[in-house]
Amino acid sequence: MPKKGKKAKVPLTDEEQLLLFQQKLLAEEEAAKKKERLLTQFLKDKLAKEEHNSALNLNKINTQWRTVLREVKTRELLKDIEILSQTFERVVDCKDGVIKI
């Protein structure tokens, strides 16, 4: 007496084997296409994220660079002001000397 749940294997005809083979091929193709779509979407998302991060980092670098340039320019201007102030004082002292003579 055969056990329950087991079916007797019936040999498949050539047509049935061909149909089964075609179904397997279609299933494999669909799986490959799905995998390719997922990979493409993943790469697109990753690229978008990298572009976003690149833009942010470029903005940070530009901001820091401008800060450094401002500091340097500030030092240069302060030095120029000090030199001009000393020159002005000398000119004023010379004119005071001429006036007192």
C-alpha positions as CSV (number, residue, x, y, z in Angstrom):
1,M,0.0,0.0,0.0
2,P,1.5,3.4,-1.0
3,K,2.1,6.0,1.6
4,K,-0.1,9.1,1.7
5,G,1.2,12.2,0.1
6,K,3.5,10.5,-2.4
7,K,2.5,10.5,-6.0
8,A,3.6,8.0,-8.5
9,K,6.1,9.5,-10.9
10,V,4.6,9.5,-14.4
11,P,7.1,9.9,-17.2
12,L,6.8,13.3,-18.9
13,T,6.2,13.5,-22.6
14,D,8.7,15.4,-24.8
15,E,6.2,18.3,-25.1
16,E,5.8,18.5,-21.4
17,Q,9.6,18.4,-20.8
18,L,10.0,21.2,-23.4
19,L,7.3,23.3,-21.7
20,L,8.9,22.7,-18.3
21,F,12.3,23.6,-19.7
22,Q,10.9,26.8,-21.3
23,Q,9.2,27.8,-18.0
24,K,12.5,27.3,-16.1
25,L,14.3,29.5,-18.7
26,L,11.6,32.2,-18.4
27,A,11.8,32.1,-14.6
28,E,15.6,32.4,-14.8
29,E,15.4,35.3,-17.2
30,E,12.9,37.1,-15.0
31,A,15.0,36.5,-12.0
32,A,18.1,37.9,-13.8
33,K,16.1,41.0,-15.0
34,K,14.8,41.6,-11.5
35,K,18.4,41.3,-10.1
36,E,19.7,43.7,-12.8
37,R,16.9,46.2,-12.0
38,L,17.7,46.0,-8.3
39,L,21.4,46.4,-8.9
40,T,20.8,49.4,-11.3
41,Q,18.5,51.1,-8.7
42,F,21.1,50.5,-6.0
43,L,23.8,52.0,-8.1
44,K,21.6,55.0,-9.0
45,D,20.8,55.6,-5.3
46,K,24.5,55.3,-4.4
47,L,25.5,57.7,-7.1
48,A,22.9,60.2,-6.0
49,K,24.1,59.9,-2.4
50,E,27.7,60.4,-3.5
51,E,26.9,63.4,-5.6
52,H,25.0,64.9,-2.7
53,N,27.9,64.3,-0.3
54,S,30.4,65.7,-2.9
55,A,28.3,68.9,-3.1
56,L,28.2,69.2,0.7
57,N,31.9,68.5,1.1
58,L,32.8,71.0,-1.7
59,N,30.7,73.6,0.1
60,K,32.5,72.9,3.4
61,I,35.9,73.2,1.7
62,N,34.9,76.5,0.0
63,T,33.7,77.9,3.3
64,Q,36.9,76.9,5.1
65,W,39.0,78.3,2.3
66,R,37.2,81.6,2.4
67,T,37.7,81.8,6.1
68,V,41.4,81.2,5.8
69,L,41.6,83.9,3.0
70,R,39.7,86.3,5.2
71,E,42.0,85.8,8.1
72,V,45.1,86.3,5.9
73,K,43.6,89.4,4.3
74,T,42.6,90.8,7.8
75,R,46.3,90.4,9.0
76,E,47.5,92.1,5.8
77,L,45.1,95.0,6.2
78,L,45.9,95.4,9.9
79,K,49.6,95.5,9.0
80,D,48.9,98.1,6.3
81,I,46.9,100.2,8.7
82,E,49.7,100.1,11.2
83,I,52.2,101.2,8.6
84,L,50.0,104.0,7.4
85,S,49.3,105.1,10.9
86,Q,53.1,105.3,11.6
87,T,53.6,107.2,8.3
88,F,50.9,109.6,9.2
89,E,52.4,110.2,12.7
90,R,55.8,110.9,11.1
91,V,54.2,113.4,8.6
92,V,52.3,115.1,11.4
93,D,55.5,115.3,13.5
94,C,57.4,116.8,10.6
95,K,54.6,119.4,10.0
96,D,54.5,120.2,13.7
97,G,58.2,120.7,13.6
98,V,57.9,123.1,10.7
99,I,55.1,125.0,12.4
100,K,57.1,125.3,15.6
101,I,60.2,126.7,13.8
